[in-house]
Amino acid sequence: GSGSGAVDVLVPEIPIGNISCPPVSPISVFTLTIFVGDINDNVPICPDDIPTIYILNDTQPNTIIGSIIVSDADTGVNAKITYELYDSVNKETSFFDINATTGEIYTIAELSARTVHYFPIIQARDGGNLTTQCNPLIEVYRLYDTVTIVLTGSVDDFNAEVFAQLLSEILNYDIEVASIIDHVKNFTLHIYALDSQNLILDPDILQRLLRNLTDSEKDILQRLLRNLTDSEKD
């Protein structure tokens, strides 16, 4: 812990011989302030729920793909966290690295054409040299993992987050928008779905689900798109 406090110290004054001096109180009271520094008695703690990071396989080097923030209950220098990232196989940084100060994770090389899952090790070290280890999952998907949807209108009037949320509720899968391509009069969405284990759903299954949308579900999506457009114009 850390802090400061005032301590009253009683110091007796003892007369010396027969030396004449003004009368004094036999006891004087002084205030002594003691400052207690922080003791590095807390280990850094990883987040309880580390979200999976999803990236395209053609993500370019030096692209920030996510971040992690580790907490430390100490104060001052002891609470200052520095980060290191290692590949779980060879203990080196092959495809990813981390900003030592901010915890931002970024690519440093072109990704392997075959690897789908990466399990990097992130080591967080506090100012007192205590460490902890976090293990995020980086999931790589390809455009052929996605399904293409073409929508009419201006992409400036489109809210991808709201659209994905509504489609997720309709299909009972977590829908993510991978990319949006503007064609002036219309625009193309590349979307993918995640199953209950946070694995990318077979795009053929997603395409079949979209084809089997009922008229009422399609109407809900159409009304959403119209409402988004109207709200952007207001």
Secondary structure, 3 states (H helix, E strand, C coil): CCEEEEEEEEEECCCCCCCCCCCCCCEEEEEEEEEECCCCCCCCECCCCCCCEEEECCCCCCCEEEECCCECCCCHHHHCCEEEEECCCCCCCCCEEECCCCCEEEECCCCCCCCCEECCEEEEECCCCCEEEECCCEEEECHHHCEEEEEECCHHHCCHHHHHHHHHHHHCCEEEEEEEEECCCEEEEEEEEECCCCCECCHHHHHHHHHCCCHHHHHHHHHHHHHHHHHHHC
